[in-house]
């Protein structure tokens, strides 16, 4: 069992930021306190913030590593390693790869979903972030139901989301630019794509029963469920009745308010906060946060966004950092059923990020500890007193 002591930092403890030290033993925080006995390695965190590692429930930026341009594929193992580096370097210590299994061929096909699941399972031990599988099921993908139920019962799915993009797909057929992007992603001709859409839509009457069977399987397997892009309070209520307690990206305030009043977790995208609004023109996340209608922020399509969003909320006076940070740590951990992380406390998993917040709105991650291991370091000279950083490495840096 290795020990590590982080001294001199300003740590987020509950709803306060306190200058203190953290002692890490193995994978856990063994003690909190400035007078804690030093471990075998000491990190000087003077002037730095010590924050819980980010828990990212929904991120699909890894798809760009798999297919950086339409029709250009790279090996999944290469994509996962690169995505892991990106996640960790942005303070994400628990990452759920949001994998869409659609009725489409190509990037979001059955073949890619199977390969990605297998790759995550095989590579998990060598990845720095705790990497988990978030299956986004397109509800019109009826052929996938039996296999997904098997995955759920076998404990292979960590989060399970219901997606329904059929209406937006049909609407996009009349918009040349959107249509072109969709068709390119599938690798089909325009004519073949149109025929596929028509065939899938013709089975719409079978979708509700399929959703019910899948929700029952997820409940039996104790897998947390999410519904994506809820359009109305009635839709949110229907999903909640099936045990779906997380609302992802509700498209209007009325739906978000209904979810909040029922005690559901509500997820919006951190890029929405950083950019000042949704790229789709829908709900403005910072407004929802100010009204108490958002409990979780996710990276969505951009790994740097959660870190930046928390500091943006604080700078804009929407929430103090002590209240903004739980949106990307404690709350998503609770929503996913992970009781061992999301806060800095004795007995918690040692997922800790050291942040230089000197420049407003531009927090800089100096180091990341994941499950008790120093997995990322951007400034060895900044931590020169650390006995866990070899002097040769410091000199080289």
MARVEX-699355 format. One record per residue (C-alpha): residue number from 0; x, y, z. Coordinates in pm, 1 decimal, padded with zeros to 6 digits. Example, Ala and Ser with C-alpha at 12.3 -4.5 7.8 and 13.67 -1.06 7.14 Angstrom:
+------+----------+----------+----------+
: resi :        x :        y :        z :
+------+----------+----------+----------+
:    0 :  01230.0 : -00450.0 :  00780.0 :
:    1 :  01367.0 : -00106.0 :  00714.0 :
+------+----------+----------+----------+
! end
This chain:
+------+----------+----------+----------+
: resi :        x :        y :        z :
+------+----------+----------+----------+
:    0 :  00000.0 :  00000.0 :  00000.0 :
:    1 :  00148.1 :  00335.9 : -00106.3 :
:    2 :  00101.1 :  00659.7 :  00085.5 :
:    3 :  00089.8 :  01016.3 : -00038.5 :
:    4 :  00049.8 :  01343.6 :  00150.2 :
:    5 : -00078.9 :  01660.9 : -00016.7 :
:    6 :  00001.6 :  01966.2 :  00194.8 :
:    7 : -00067.0 :  02338.0 :  00182.9 :
:    8 : -00363.4 :  02336.3 : -00053.6 :
:    9 : -00707.6 :  02493.5 : -00026.1 :
:   10 : -00942.5 :  02195.5 : -00019.5 :
:   11 : -01315.0 :  02184.7 : -00093.2 :
:   12 : -01456.0 :  02018.1 :  00218.5 :
:   13 : -01834.1 :  02008.0 :  00220.5 :
:   14 : -01950.1 :  02361.6 :  00145.8 :
:   15 : -01624.9 :  02529.9 :  00250.5 :
:   16 : -01279.2 :  02578.6 :  00106.7 :
:   17 : -01026.5 :  02518.4 :  00384.0 :
:   18 : -00647.6 :  02521.2 :  00388.0 :
:   19 : -00558.6 :  02170.1 :  00494.8 :
:   20 : -00376.8 :  01851.9 :  00400.9 :
:   21 : -00487.2 :  01515.9 :  00264.3 :
:   22 : -00325.6 :  01182.4 :  00337.5 :
:   23 : -00380.5 :  00909.3 :  00082.7 :
:   24 : -00326.6 :  00541.2 :  00156.8 :
:   25 : -00369.6 :  00302.6 : -00131.5 :
:   26 : -00678.3 :  00405.3 : -00330.8 :
:   27 : -00848.2 :  00605.3 : -00054.6 :
:   28 : -00825.1 :  00930.3 :  00138.5 :
:   29 : -00698.8 :  00807.6 :  00474.5 :
:   30 : -00717.4 :  01136.4 :  00664.5 :
:   31 : -00800.7 :  01504.3 :  00625.5 :
:   32 : -00616.7 :  01767.2 :  00828.5 :
:   33 : -00318.2 :  02000.3 :  00821.7 :
:   34 : -00145.8 :  01807.9 :  01099.0 :
:   35 : -00191.5 :  01466.9 :  00935.7 :
:   36 :  00123.4 :  01253.3 :  00943.4 :
:   37 :  00310.7 :  01270.8 :  00616.6 :
:   38 :  00309.4 :  00972.2 :  00383.8 :
:   39 :  00608.1 :  00838.0 :  00198.1 :
:   40 :  00555.1 :  01097.6 : -00077.8 :
:   41 :  00469.0 :  01463.5 : -00022.7 :
:   42 :  00315.1 :  01704.5 : -00271.6 :
:   43 :  00343.7 :  02078.0 : -00211.5 :
:   44 :  00008.2 :  02227.9 : -00308.5 :
:   45 :  00071.0 :  02580.7 : -00179.6 :
:   46 : -00165.4 :  02823.5 : -00351.4 :
:   47 : -00356.5 :  02547.2 : -00530.7 :
:   48 : -00716.5 :  02435.3 : -00501.2 :
:   49 : -00773.1 :  02070.0 : -00407.1 :
:   50 : -01098.4 :  01956.1 : -00565.2 :
:   51 : -01276.3 :  01622.1 : -00597.4 :
:   52 : -01221.0 :  01449.5 : -00930.6 :
:   53 : -01488.8 :  01517.5 : -01191.8 :
:   54 : -01750.9 :  01247.3 : -01250.4 :
:   55 : -01870.4 :  01275.4 : -01611.0 :
:   56 : -02196.7 :  01088.1 : -01671.4 :
:   57 : -02233.2 :  01169.9 : -02038.7 :
:   58 : -01948.9 :  01232.1 : -02279.7 :
:   59 : -01925.7 :  01131.2 : -02643.9 :
:   60 : -01617.9 :  01331.8 : -02744.7 :
:   61 : -01439.4 :  00995.9 : -02779.9 :
:   62 : -01631.9 :  00947.6 : -03105.3 :
:   63 : -01405.3 :  01207.5 : -03265.6 :
:   64 : -01106.1 :  00986.9 : -03186.5 :
:   65 : -01283.1 :  00690.2 : -03348.8 :
:   66 : -01397.7 :  00884.8 : -03656.5 :
:   67 : -01221.4 :  01223.0 : -03680.5 :
:   68 : -01376.0 :  01275.8 : -04024.3 :
:   69 : -01684.8 :  01115.2 : -04178.8 :
:   70 : -01593.5 :  00768.9 : -04303.7 :
:   71 : -01238.5 :  00781.5 : -04159.7 :
:   72 : -01206.8 :  00515.5 : -03887.7 :
:   73 : -00928.5 :  00463.5 : -03635.5 :
:   74 : -00882.4 :  00160.5 : -03406.1 :
:   75 : -01097.6 :  00174.8 : -03094.1 :
:   76 : -00808.1 :  00096.0 : -02860.7 :
:   77 : -00615.6 :  00394.6 : -02997.6 :
:   78 : -00924.3 :  00613.8 : -02958.3 :
:   79 : -00978.8 :  00501.8 : -02598.9 :
:   80 : -00620.7 :  00570.1 : -02493.6 :
:   81 : -00629.2 :  00918.0 : -02646.8 :
:   82 : -00970.9 :  00989.7 : -02491.6 :
:   83 : -00840.4 :  00874.0 : -02153.7 :
:   84 : -00553.8 :  01122.3 : -02174.8 :
:   85 : -00796.7 :  01400.5 : -02263.2 :
:   86 : -01037.2 :  01315.4 : -01982.1 :
:   87 : -00767.9 :  01291.6 : -01713.8 :
:   88 : -00589.2 :  01608.4 : -01826.2 :
:   89 : -00920.3 :  01792.7 : -01782.1 :
:   90 : -00977.7 :  01657.8 : -01431.0 :
:   91 : -01226.7 :  01384.7 : -01522.9 :
:   92 : -01139.2 :  01086.7 : -01305.2 :
:   93 : -01461.2 :  00890.0 : -01365.6 :
:   94 : -01579.7 :  00889.3 : -01725.1 :
:   95 : -01888.7 :  00731.9 : -01875.6 :
:   96 : -01843.7 :  00688.4 : -02248.7 :
:   97 : -02190.1 :  00761.9 : -02387.0 :
:   98 : -02217.2 :  00504.8 : -02664.7 :
:   99 : -02511.0 :  00537.3 : -02900.6 :
:  100 : -02646.3 :  00214.1 : -03044.7 :
:  101 : -02878.3 :  00321.2 : -03320.3 :
:  102 : -03065.4 :  00165.5 : -03610.1 :
:  103 : -02806.9 :  00338.8 : -03830.3 :
:  104 : -02502.3 :  00166.0 : -03974.5 :
:  105 : -02161.3 :  00329.9 : -03936.5 :
:  106 : -02032.2 :  00510.9 : -03629.2 :
:  107 : -02338.6 :  00432.4 : -03415.5 :
:  108 : -02398.1 :  00081.8 : -03538.7 :
:  109 : -02435.4 : -00246.4 : -03351.9 :
:  110 : -02085.8 : -00347.0 : -03459.0 :
:  111 : -01927.8 : -00035.2 : -03310.8 :
:  112 : -02128.9 : -00061.7 : -02987.9 :
:  113 : -02013.8 : -00421.4 : -02939.6 :
:  114 : -01652.2 : -00338.6 : -03017.4 :
:  115 : -01650.8 : -00038.6 : -02785.9 :
:  116 : -01799.7 : -00235.3 : -02496.1 :
:  117 : -01546.6 : -00514.8 : -02542.6 :
:  118 : -01258.2 : -00267.0 : -02569.3 :
:  119 : -01360.7 : -00080.9 : -02251.7 :
:  120 : -01385.2 : -00408.5 : -02061.9 :
:  121 : -01045.2 : -00525.2 : -02183.7 :
:  122 : -00862.5 : -00192.6 : -02145.4 :
:  123 : -01017.5 : -00066.9 : -01822.1 :
:  124 : -00723.2 : -00177.4 : -01601.3 :
:  125 : -00471.4 :  00021.9 : -01806.0 :
:  126 : -00672.5 :  00344.8 : -01831.4 :
:  127 : -00609.9 :  00622.7 : -01578.8 :
:  128 : -00972.8 :  00733.1 : -01549.6 :
:  129 : -01231.1 :  00493.5 : -01411.9 :
:  130 : -01386.7 :  00421.3 : -01751.0 :
:  131 : -01746.2 :  00303.2 : -01769.0 :
:  132 : -02003.1 :  00214.4 : -02034.9 :
:  133 : -02307.6 :  00438.3 : -02078.6 :
:  134 : -02534.4 :  00279.3 : -02337.5 :
:  135 : -02755.5 :  00523.2 : -02523.4 :
:  136 : -03028.3 :  00312.6 : -02679.0 :
:  137 : -03219.9 :  00458.4 : -02972.0 :
:  138 : -03569.2 :  00338.2 : -02888.3 :
:  139 : -03655.4 :  00265.3 : -03253.6 :
:  140 : -03363.9 :  00021.6 : -03266.7 :
:  141 : -03594.7 : -00272.4 : -03193.7 :
:  142 : -03355.4 : -00536.3 : -03325.2 :
:  143 : -03113.6 : -00458.0 : -03041.3 :
:  144 : -03355.1 : -00526.9 : -02756.6 :
:  145 : -03269.9 : -00890.4 : -02685.2 :
:  146 : -02894.4 : -00834.7 : -02685.5 :
:  147 : -02922.6 : -00527.0 : -02463.8 :
:  148 : -03128.8 : -00721.5 : -02210.8 :
:  149 : -02849.8 : -00979.1 : -02203.6 :
:  150 : -02589.0 : -00705.0 : -02146.8 :
:  151 : -02796.4 : -00560.0 : -01863.7 :
:  152 : -02843.1 : -00894.1 : -01691.3 :
:  153 : -02471.2 : -00971.9 : -01725.9 :
:  154 : -02374.3 : -00644.8 : -01554.7 :
:  155 : -02195.7 : -00506.6 : -01860.0 :
:  156 : -02386.7 : -00175.1 : -01877.2 :
:  157 : -02307.5 :  00094.2 : -01617.7 :
:  158 : -02570.9 :  00349.8 : -01723.3 :
:  159 : -02862.6 :  00299.7 : -01961.0 :
:  160 : -03031.4 :  00583.8 : -02148.2 :
:  161 : -03340.2 :  00594.8 : -02367.2 :
:  162 : -03291.2 :  00812.6 : -02676.1 :
:  163 : -03547.3 :  00898.3 : -02940.4 :
:  164 : -03404.1 :  01105.2 : -03223.9 :
:  165 : -03646.4 :  00979.6 : -03487.4 :
:  166 : -03852.2 :  01299.3 : -03513.8 :
:  167 : -03539.2 :  01513.9 : -03546.4 :
:  168 : -03396.9 :  01269.2 : -03802.0 :
:  169 : -03707.5 :  01290.3 : -04017.4 :
:  170 : -03711.0 :  01671.2 : -03984.9 :
:  171 : -03344.2 :  01688.3 : -04084.9 :
:  172 : -03411.3 :  01511.3 : -04413.6 :
:  173 : -03546.7 :  01841.2 : -04547.0 :
:  174 : -03231.1 :  02031.3 : -04441.0 :
:  175 : -02946.7 :  01965.8 : -04687.7 :
:  176 : -02656.9 :  02036.1 : -04450.5 :
:  177 : -02790.4 :  01823.0 : -04163.1 :
:  178 : -02899.1 :  01550.5 : -04401.8 :
:  179 : -02553.6 :  01537.3 : -04554.8 :
:  180 : -02385.7 :  01494.7 : -04213.9 :
:  181 : -02622.3 :  01213.9 : -04114.1 :
:  182 : -02582.0 :  01025.4 : -04439.8 :
:  183 : -02201.8 :  01061.0 : -04432.6 :
:  184 : -02194.0 :  00915.4 : -04081.2 :
:  185 : -02378.9 :  00602.8 : -04195.5 :
:  186 : -02185.0 :  00544.0 : -04517.6 :
:  187 : -02511.2 :  00489.4 : -04710.9 :
:  188 : -02632.4 :  00654.1 : -05028.1 :
:  189 : -02910.2 :  00912.1 : -04996.3 :
:  190 : -03161.3 :  00669.5 : -05142.4 :
:  191 : -03060.8 :  00385.5 : -04912.4 :
:  192 : -03078.2 :  00612.3 : -04608.1 :
:  193 : -03429.6 :  00725.0 : -04700.8 :
:  194 : -03545.5 :  00364.9 : -04736.9 :
:  195 : -03392.9 :  00275.0 : -04400.9 :
:  196 : -03567.8 :  00563.7 : -04224.0 :
:  197 : -03901.8 :  00468.9 : -04377.1 :
:  198 : -03860.4 :  00108.8 : -04267.2 :
:  199 : -03768.0 :  00204.2 : -03910.3 :
:  200 : -04056.5 :  00451.9 : -03874.7 :
:  201 : -04304.7 :  00189.2 : -03989.7 :
:  202 : -04244.8 : -00003.5 : -03664.8 :
:  203 : -04319.9 :  00288.2 : -03432.1 :
:  204 : -04614.6 :  00102.6 : -03275.4 :
:  205 : -04372.5 : -00151.7 : -03125.6 :
:  206 : -04153.7 :  00104.9 : -02947.7 :
:  207 : -04349.1 :  00160.8 : -02619.7 :
:  208 : -04359.5 : -00210.4 : -02535.0 :
:  209 : -03988.3 : -00242.5 : -02607.7 :
:  210 : -03909.6 :  00048.8 : -02375.0 :
:  211 : -04111.2 : -00118.0 : -02098.8 :
:  212 : -03927.3 : -00449.7 : -02135.6 :
:  213 : -03586.4 : -00281.9 : -02135.7 :
:  214 : -03671.6 : -00068.4 : -01832.2 :
:  215 : -03782.6 : -00379.9 : -01646.8 :
:  216 : -03453.0 : -00551.4 : -01732.3 :
:  217 : -03252.5 : -00248.2 : -01612.9 :
:  218 : -03445.5 : -00233.0 : -01285.6 :
:  219 : -03384.3 : -00604.8 : -01229.1 :
:  220 : -03012.1 : -00550.2 : -01288.9 :
:  221 : -03004.8 : -00238.9 : -01066.0 :
:  222 : -02872.8 : -00026.4 : -01352.6 :
:  223 : -02947.7 :  00346.0 : -01327.8 :
:  224 : -03152.3 :  00480.2 : -01620.0 :
:  225 : -03173.5 :  00815.1 : -01798.9 :
:  226 : -03416.3 :  00960.7 : -02052.3 :
:  227 : -03275.8 :  01192.1 : -02316.4 :
:  228 : -03429.3 :  01515.0 : -02448.8 :
:  229 : -03760.7 :  01487.2 : -02262.3 :
:  230 : -04000.8 :  01717.4 : -02445.7 :
:  231 : -04283.6 :  01752.0 : -02193.3 :
:  232 : -04377.6 :  01690.4 : -01831.3 :
:  233 : -04590.9 :  01398.2 : -01949.5 :
:  234 : -04289.9 :  01234.2 : -02114.8 :
:  235 : -04082.2 :  01280.0 : -01798.5 :
:  236 : -04363.3 :  01134.4 : -01586.7 :
:  237 : -04394.1 :  00832.7 : -01814.3 :
:  238 : -04023.3 :  00755.8 : -01791.2 :
:  239 : -04018.8 :  00813.6 : -01415.0 :
:  240 : -04300.2 :  00561.7 : -01376.4 :
:  241 : -04064.9 :  00304.2 : -01528.7 :
:  242 : -03785.2 :  00381.8 : -01285.1 :
:  243 : -03596.6 :  00633.3 : -01499.6 :
:  244 : -03484.6 :  00887.1 : -01239.8 :
:  245 : -03241.3 :  01098.0 : -01444.4 :
:  246 : -03358.9 :  01352.6 : -01702.5 :
:  247 : -03090.7 :  01432.6 : -01958.3 :
:  248 : -03118.8 :  01765.3 : -02140.1 :
:  249 : -03492.1 :  01837.3 : -02096.3 :
:  250 : -03575.6 :  02065.7 : -02384.9 :
:  251 : -03780.7 :  02325.7 : -02199.8 :
:  252 : -03817.0 :  02478.8 : -01853.8 :
:  253 : -04161.6 :  02329.1 : -01795.3 :
:  254 : -04021.2 :  01976.8 : -01823.0 :
:  255 : -03716.5 :  02057.1 : -01611.5 :
:  256 : -03938.4 :  02206.1 : -01340.7 :
:  257 : -04157.0 :  01896.2 : -01330.2 :
:  258 : -03845.4 :  01681.1 : -01294.2 :
:  259 : -03705.8 :  01900.4 : -01015.4 :
:  260 : -04031.7 :  01897.6 : -00819.5 :
:  261 : -04030.6 :  01516.9 : -00832.9 :
:  262 : -03671.2 :  01500.6 : -00706.8 :
:  263 : -03520.7 :  01368.8 : -01030.2 :
:  264 : -03160.1 :  01432.2 : -01122.6 :
:  265 : -03142.3 :  01678.6 : -01413.8 :
:  266 : -02844.9 :  01683.2 : -01650.7 :
:  267 : -02744.4 :  01966.3 : -01878.8 :
:  268 : -02432.5 :  02011.4 : -02086.6 :
:  269 : -02132.2 :  02193.6 : -01943.8 :
:  270 : -02048.3 :  02333.7 : -02291.6 :
:  271 : -02384.7 :  02513.3 : -02274.2 :
:  272 : -02263.1 :  02700.5 : -01963.7 :
:  273 : -01920.3 :  02779.7 : -02107.1 :
:  274 : -02061.1 :  02906.9 : -02437.3 :
:  275 : -02351.2 :  03094.3 : -02278.4 :
:  276 : -02623.2 :  02885.5 : -02439.3 :
:  277 : -02714.7 :  02565.9 : -02622.1 :
:  278 : -02579.3 :  02498.9 : -02970.0 :
:  279 : -02929.2 :  02369.1 : -03055.4 :
:  280 : -03102.3 :  02687.1 : -02941.3 :
:  281 : -03280.7 :  02505.8 : -02658.1 :
:  282 : -03263.6 :  02565.4 : -02283.3 :
:  283 : -02985.9 :  02788.8 : -02142.6 :
:  284 : -02818.4 :  02578.4 : -01874.9 :
:  285 : -02698.3 :  02865.1 : -01653.0 :
:  286 : -03056.5 :  02992.5 : -01629.2 :
:  287 : -03174.3 :  02646.7 : -01526.0 :
:  288 : -02900.6 :  02628.5 : -01261.5 :
:  289 : -02994.9 :  02969.4 : -01122.5 :
:  290 : -03355.1 :  02850.0 : -01090.5 :
:  291 : -03257.8 :  02523.6 : -00922.8 :
:  292 : -03357.3 :  02319.7 : -01227.7 :
:  293 : -03022.6 :  02153.7 : -01297.6 :
:  294 : -02835.5 :  01922.4 : -01062.5 :
:  295 : -02564.0 :  01780.5 : -01291.0 :
:  296 : -02337.6 :  01909.5 : -01567.2 :
:  297 : -02178.6 :  01669.2 : -01816.0 :
:  298 : -01901.0 :  01714.8 : -02071.1 :
:  299 : -02142.0 :  01618.0 : -02351.5 :
:  300 : -01912.1 :  01666.4 : -02652.6 :
:  301 : -01616.3 :  01857.9 : -02500.5 :
:  302 : -01397.4 :  01724.7 : -02218.5 :
:  303 : -01262.6 :  02062.1 : -02096.0 :
:  304 : -01615.4 :  02195.9 : -02039.4 :
:  305 : -01701.7 :  02072.1 : -01684.2 :
:  306 : -01393.8 :  02233.6 : -01528.0 :
:  307 : -01446.9 :  02558.5 : -01717.8 :
:  308 : -01821.1 :  02562.4 : -01645.1 :
:  309 : -01780.1 :  02542.3 : -01266.7 :
:  310 : -01548.9 :  02844.0 : -01265.6 :
:  311 : -01771.0 :  03029.5 : -01514.7 :
:  312 : -02073.0 :  02985.3 : -01284.5 :
:  313 : -01871.1 :  03126.5 : -00995.3 :
:  314 : -01735.6 :  03420.4 : -01197.5 :
:  315 : -02082.6 :  03507.7 : -01326.9 :
:  316 : -02229.1 :  03501.0 : -00976.0 :
:  317 : -02469.2 :  03217.7 : -01055.7 :
:  318 : -02326.0 :  02993.3 : -00782.1 :
:  319 : -02019.4 :  03009.1 : -00559.4 :
:  320 : -01755.1 :  02754.1 : -00653.5 :
:  321 : -01842.9 :  02552.7 : -00342.2 :
:  322 : -02192.9 :  02499.6 : -00485.6 :
:  323 : -02093.8 :  02482.2 : -00853.7 :
:  324 : -01834.1 :  02206.7 : -00811.2 :
:  325 : -02081.5 :  01944.1 : -00678.0 :
:  326 : -02264.4 :  01971.1 : -01012.3 :
:  327 : -01967.3 :  01789.7 : -01166.4 :
:  328 : -01857.7 :  01570.1 : -00877.3 :
:  329 : -02086.5 :  01478.6 : -00588.0 :
:  330 : -02422.6 :  01497.6 : -00770.8 :
:  331 : -02326.8 :  01285.0 : -01074.5 :
:  332 : -02166.8 :  01031.5 : -00840.6 :
:  333 : -02493.6 :  01002.6 : -00645.8 :
:  334 : -02698.6 :  00979.2 : -00965.4 :
:  335 : -02481.7 :  00689.7 : -01083.8 :
:  336 : -02497.1 :  00516.4 : -00747.0 :
:  337 : -02127.3 :  00570.4 : -00671.0 :
:  338 : -02111.8 :  00634.6 : -00297.8 :
:  339 : -01731.6 :  00619.9 : -00281.3 :
:  340 : -01645.0 :  00939.7 : -00468.1 :
:  341 : -01743.6 :  01296.1 : -00551.8 :
:  342 : -01617.5 :  01462.4 : -00233.8 :
:  343 : -01300.0 :  01495.2 : -00030.9 :
:  344 : -01351.0 :  01299.9 :  00289.9 :
:  345 : -01192.6 :  01019.2 :  00485.7 :
:  346 : -01270.7 :  00681.7 :  00330.8 :
:  347 : -01356.2 :  00824.2 : -00010.0 :
:  348 : -01178.1 :  00714.2 : -00325.0 :
:  349 : -00869.8 :  00933.4 : -00369.5 :
:  350 : -00971.0 :  01116.0 : -00688.1 :
:  351 : -00824.1 :  01464.2 : -00648.3 :
:  352 : -00732.0 :  01743.2 : -00887.1 :
:  353 : -00489.9 :  02025.3 : -00805.6 :
:  354 : -00593.4 :  02348.0 : -00976.1 :
:  355 : -00420.0 :  02681.3 : -01022.7 :
:  356 : -00704.4 :  02936.2 : -01025.2 :
:  357 : -00486.5 :  03245.0 : -01057.5 :
:  358 : -00623.8 :  03350.8 : -01397.7 :
:  359 : -00998.0 :  03424.3 : -01391.3 :
:  360 : -01208.9 :  03183.5 : -01600.7 :
:  361 : -00897.3 :  02988.2 : -01700.1 :
:  362 : -00836.7 :  02728.1 : -01428.0 :
:  363 : -00520.9 :  02529.0 : -01496.7 :
:  364 : -00486.7 :  02172.1 : -01380.5 :
:  365 : -00143.7 :  02116.2 : -01227.8 :
:  366 : -00186.4 :  01753.8 : -01120.9 :
:  367 : -00444.8 :  01475.3 : -01104.8 :
:  368 : -00459.8 :  01189.0 : -00857.3 :
:  369 : -00690.2 :  00900.2 : -00955.6 :
:  370 : -00756.4 :  00611.5 : -00717.4 :
:  371 : -00453.9 :  00720.5 : -00514.6 :
:  372 : -00208.9 :  00738.3 : -00806.5 :
:  373 : -00053.2 :  01052.4 : -00951.2 :
:  374 : -00163.7 :  01006.4 : -01313.3 :
:  375 : -00119.7 :  01354.6 : -01458.1 :
:  376 :  00131.5 :  01631.9 : -01395.1 :
:  377 :  00164.3 :  01947.4 : -01601.9 :
:  378 :  00418.3 :  02135.8 : -01394.1 :
:  379 :  00679.1 :  01927.9 : -01212.4 :
:  380 :  00862.7 :  02244.1 : -01102.0 :
:  381 :  00543.3 :  02362.2 : -00934.5 :
:  382 :  00554.2 :  02049.1 : -00716.6 :
:  383 :  00932.6 :  02031.2 : -00683.4 :
:  384 :  00909.9 :  01947.2 : -00313.1 :
:  385 :  00724.7 :  01627.3 : -00395.9 :
:  386 :  00931.2 :  01318.9 : -00324.9 :
:  387 :  00710.3 :  01125.1 : -00568.5 :
:  388 :  00836.1 :  01331.6 : -00863.1 :
:  389 :  01185.9 :  01205.7 : -00953.8 :
:  390 :  01442.0 :  01488.1 : -00973.4 :
:  391 :  01542.8 :  01373.9 : -01321.3 :
:  392 :  01180.9 :  01426.3 : -01430.0 :
:  393 :  01180.3 :  01772.9 : -01272.8 :
:  394 :  01500.9 :  01864.3 : -01453.3 :
:  395 :  01366.6 :  01735.7 : -01783.3 :
:  396 :  01046.8 :  01936.2 : -01742.2 :
+------+----------+----------+----------+
! end
